[in-house]
Amino acid sequence: MSDTPVPALPSHPAAADPDVGDLDGPEGLKVLDDHDGPEDGLHGDGHGAGVEEEEFSDAPDPAADLRAALDGAAAGFVAVGLGLGFALVPVLLAVLADAFGGGFTDPGDILRTAGQVWLAAQRVGLDVAGEQPGAAVRLGIVPLGVTVPLVIVLVRAGRRCAAAGESGQTGGARAVTFALSAFAIVYAGLAYGIAVIAGTPAIQPVRERAPVAAGAAALVFGMYGALRTGAYRDLSERMPPHLRDRVRPYAGPAAVALRAGAAAACVLAAGGAVIVSASLIVHAHAVGAYVDRVAVGAPDTVALALLCAALMPNAIMCAVAYASGAGFAVGVGTTVAPTGVDLGAVPALPLLGALPGTTSIAGWCTLAVPVAAGVAAGLIAARGGQAGRLRTALAAAAAAGPVTGVLVAGAAWLSTGAAGAQRLTRTGPHIWPAAGSVTAAVAVAAVLTAALAGWWRWRRVRAAAQLATVVVPVPEQSSR
């Protein structure tokens, strides 16, 4: 045998570590698994997942919550500032038109008037002093022409609050909730302060209603803006597995139903605008007579035009209620509907000059507007059905009716209020009859349209299949 020494085998790096022990024995395996080093935590079984769970943990972070709350509070200040700016525009236009007519030009009066308009646009009532002491008249009509830009501002503020949940790995739904809460609280507090400051001896905003109405508007539309940007999308993953599996199949049809109902509401609004425009053209003589009766000069004409522009969405909503068959009221005990018109004395507002005096064929033709809205909803439901399933499309089309009815009820409620004393304490659409009629009309028309669209699609698919299976005979060649 040779005396050449055998080279030693390279030892494992862990062999030099006395804490690891023998890798071949059970004790060594146990010690290795319990090693707390960073390398073993990344490469060992289960330790890498532990690092990820710690990184994306939902543990409360006071600093992140404070940052989200500050972002929401800043969004509330910005929303109030922008909203007051929108309300200030018509006031400034009226002041400029009346600058040489002896009207008010005091900056404090202008700002207080803008605050009153801003509060009225959020359904905060205004108490107007009467001729006798203590005989105040409460105005509750909402100028939706000013409300629409305020809603857009609140929705964008909700998107800013949703961005607070994306600033860190530990944000998410918790941060969005803190931001929205701070946003609504700040917005409501500022509304109360404006209600206190904007009061005058002639007009006093209802102070106790200001924080409630403004805070509710900020919370509702802010939440809508946050949901539009994908906030709370991780809540479905936190649901119990068995509940999530049951709810998940209905998520797609529900989204289709919401889109179809919103599209039907847009068609209704467009139809109402057409009805109002046509009525103003037909009754142009009566509208002009109202303008001549109220407006003395150019400043009055400008102020009257601004008032009519602010109330134009209210008129469109009344036209939607008229097209539904339920109609609307211009005073207690009055009704304007295709089935009949029962009116008394009305204020000398040019928009009211377009009211129909009696029933007509044109009035009955307006009943086609909810049907057209249902057709649009049915087409969207048929197009959004999962895998072309007719049953899913029909279910989404039927659900579009209640969605549209809820939207109509909300808009009709905003359009209803007191426009004066005595008889004028009740003006606006008949809320629940209009919402119920629209719900039924849209649901029936949408289901029929979706069924017809599904049948047409099935017919086209069947015709294509038949064309694909037709055997074209090939003539035989004659043998020579």
Salt bridges, closest charged atoms under 4 A:
ASP40 OD2 - HIS35 NE2 3.56
ASP58 OD2 - ARG238 NH2 2.78
ASP65 OD2 - ARG174 NE 2.99
ASP109 OD1 - ARG112 NH2 2.73
ASP127 OD1 - ARG138 NE 2.79
ASP234 OD2 - ARG238 NH2 3.51
